[in-house]
Amino acid sequence: MTRMTARLSVRVAAAAAPLLLLPWAAGSAQAHGAPTDPVSRVYACSPEGGAAGSAACRAAIAANGGPFTAWDNLRVAGVGGRDRQTIPDGRLCSGNLPAYRGLDLARRDWPATRLAPGGRLTLTYASTIAHTGTFRLYLTKPGYDPSRPLTWSDLPERPFAEVEDPPLRDGAYRMSATLPKDRTGRQVLYTVWQNSSTPDTYYSCSDVVFPERGKDAGAAKSPRPARTPASPSTSAPAGSPRPVSGRGAGQPERAAGDETPVAEATHGDAGPSAPLLAGGATAVLLLTGGAALFLRLRRR
């Protein structure tokens, strides 16, 4: 009887463990998303983003007290469209979350993507779980000073683009919009994703660089597709903005006197997040524990 009970316990544990690997079983450890093109600070500085070794990312990680492993989980519950009342000035990039406070550092050297004034923006927002909701895209006003903390007064009252319920394809949402024509130099693309299927709102800062008037105009008129380091076989969408790229291997290009490090954008599936992998580790532990229990019962 004891042996039959032991076999039954192990069978139940083995059958239940794979369920823990399913996304819906991970609970609060589920993955969500962030912009990868134009690359957001949180993704650029993550282990997957490729720019964690830049000066800005090193400073952000130090201020954070740890790496940006959960780059896809920068969300605040219960905002309900009251962004300006909920997120204080100087905390826009972190969403006022202590776990992401390093993203609020005021610096001129965050990894950035080059854009053309009045050009077509294709935003790639990597996500591993589909949600319904509205994306609102803001661009800092002319005269924005990147050496000062980002405040709501730096952003227009209305977004320059708003997209509702875009489809999730190949691990990402992709949205197109026309950029304002009057931006020059370093700016911040601020993305707000207000879910309607959950109570959460996601915030992100993507640093971008526009050519100064009369300088580097030719390069901005002919953007080249960004390379995808995580998936070399994936082609960038036509007309996609290119990140500020190097003059040769690993050497950053400096536009209009801007100290901008290399930043690469990704397209398509960004892979599972650390919290989702943690769910798989839990399943392994349970399987191991079940096997140990079986051996103890069998010896009796």
N, C-alpha and C positions, 0 to 999 in steps of 0.2 A: 504493500500500500504506500509505504514511504517512497519507494522508487518511482511508482506511478505518479505521485504528487510532484516529485522532483522533475520528471520528464515533462509533465504538463506545465510547470512553472517556467522551464527553459523555453518550451515551445511558444508560450504566450509572450515572453520577453523578446524572443527572436522575431515574432510576427509584428510586435508593436514597435520595435526599434526603427524599422524603415520609415514608419509614419512620422517619426521625429525629424526626418530629413526633409519632409514636405514643407513649403513656405508657410502654409497656414498653421502648422503646428509649432512654429518658432515663436509665436506670440509677439512680445514687444521687441524681439531680436530680429524682426524682419528688416529687409533692406528696402530702401526707397529711392533716392536719387539726388543728383546735382549736375550742373552744367559741366560738360567736358570740352565744349567748343562754342563760343570762346571759353577757354579754360577758367574755371572758378578757382579761387584761392584754396578752398578746402580740398579740391581734387588735385590741383597742381602740387600741393605740399603733402599729399598722402603718399604712402609707399608705392601705390600704383601710378601716381601722377607724373613721376619722372623729374620733378624739380625740387624735391625735398632737400637737396644739397645746396640750393641757392641761398644767398645771404638772407633774403626776406623770409624764406621758409624756415631756415634754421632759427631765426629770431622768433618766428611765430611758434615753432615747436617748443622752444625754450620757455616762452611766456605761457604756453599751454601746459607745460609740465609733462608732455608726452606727445607721441605722434598722432596724426589725424587718420587713425585707422578706420573709424566709422565716418568716412567722408560723405556717405549717403544718408546720414541720419540727423542733419541739422534742421530740426523742426520744432515748432512751438504749438502746443495744443490750445484750443479755445480762443484764438484771436478773432475769428469771425469777421475779417475785413477791417478791424480796428488796428491796423499796423502802426500808424503814427502815434496812437495812444498807448500801445503795448510795448513797442521796442524803443528804448531811449536813444537819443542822439549819441553818437560815438560807439554804439553797439549794434549797428545795422548789419555788419558782416557776420557777426557771431549769433545774431538773433537774441542777444543778451543771455546766451547760454555759457556758463563758466567753462564747460568742456571745450569751447571753441574760441575762447577769449583772444587767443593769439592772432586771429584773423582780423581783429580791429586795429592792429598796429598801423599807424599813419606812416607810410613809406612810399618812396618814388621808384622802388626797384622790385615790386611784385612781378612775378611772371605774367606777361601780357600778350595779347593777340592784336595784330595790326588789322585795322578796319579802314574803309574808305568813306568819307563823308557823303551822305546821300546814297550810299551803295546798298546792296541787298545783303541783309544779315540772315544767315542760316544758323539758328541756335540748336545745338545738340544737347539734350538733357538726358543723361544716362539714368536708367531706372530698371530695377529687377522686379518690381511689383506695379501692376497697372492701377492707377487711381483716376477717378474723374475729378475735374476741377478746372480752375482758370489760372493761366500764366499771365502775369503782368510784367512788362519789361520797361525799365526806366533807364535813362542815361543821364549822368550828372550834367549840370548846366554848364554853359560856356563860362570859363573863368574858374572852374573847379580847381582847388589847390590840394593835390594828393599828399602834401606834407602835413595836412591837418586832418583830424578824425572826421570820418564821413557822418554828416548829419542829414536830417530830413529836408532842411532848407537847401541842401546841395542838389536835391532832386526836384523835378517838376511835380506839380500837383497831380497831373494825369500821366499815365504811361504812354510811350510812343507806340506801343503795340500791346494787344490783349488777345489771347488765344484760349478758347474754351474747348475742353475735352479733345485734345489731339490724340490720334491713335498711337499706341505703343508698338513700335515695329523694330525687330532685331535689337531689343534691349535698350531702346532710346525713343524719346519724343523728339521730333524735329519740326521746328517752326521757322517760317520765313517772314521777314518784315523789312521795311525800308527805313534806313537809319536817317536821323536828322542831318541836315546839310551844314550846320554851323558849328560843328565840334572840331577842335584841334588839340593836338598834344595828348597827354595822358588823361583818361577818363575812367569811370567805373560803370559797367553795365550791371544794374541791380535787378535781380530776378526774384519775383514773389510768386510762389505757387500755392494758391489757396485750394485745398482739397474740398470737394463736396461729398466724397465717399467716406471721409474720415474727418475728425475735428482739427486736423493738423494744417499748419501753414509752414512752408519751407522758404528759407531766405538764402541768397547767395550773392557774392560779389565776384564779378569777372573783370579783371583789369584789362583795358584796351588802349591802343595807341592810334591816334589819327595823325596824319602828316600836318606839320605846321604850314601855314599859308605860304605858298611859294617855295616850299621845300619838300622834296621826296614825293612830289605829286605823281610822277610817272609810276612809281612803285605801287601807289595806292590805287591807281586806275586799273591795274592788271593783277588782282590778287591771285595767288596760286593755291590750289587745294592743299590742305594740311596733310602731313604724313601721319599714319596711324601706328605708333610704336607698339601698342598692345596687340594689334591684329594687322600685320603687314599686308595680308592679302585683301583687306577691305579698302575699297576706293572711297575717297572723300566725295561728298555730294558736289555737283557742279555749282560753281559760284560761291563755294564756302570760303569764308575769310581765312587767311593764313595767319598762324601765330608768328610772332617776331622770331625770325630764324637766324641761324648762325652764318657767318662768313667762313664757311669751312667747318670741319668737325668740331662741334662743341664751342665755337666762338660766337657770342651773341652779336647781333646787328644792332647798332644804336641809331635810333631814328630821331632826328632833330634834337640832338644833344641829350636824349633820354637814356638813362642807365637801365636798360631793360635786359634781363637774363633770357636765356633760351626758354621757350615754353612750347610744348607739343600738345596738340589736341587729339582726342580719340573720337572715333565714330563707331557706332554700333555697340555691341554688348561689352560692358565694362567688367563683367565677371561678378561672382558672388561677393558679398561684403563679409567683413569679419564676423558680425553678429550671426549671419547665416551659417558660416563655417562653425561657429561656436555651437550651434544646434546640432551639427553633425558630430562634433566631439562628444556632446552629451549622449548621443545614441551609442557611440563606441563605448563610453564608460558604462552605460547600462548593460550592453552586451557582455562586457568583461565581468561586471558584477554578477550577471545571471549565470555565466559559466562557472564562476567561483562558488556560487550558491549550490549549483548542481553537484559539483565535486564534493562539497561538504556533506550534502544530504546522502550522496551515494556511499560515503564511507560509513554512514551510520548502520 
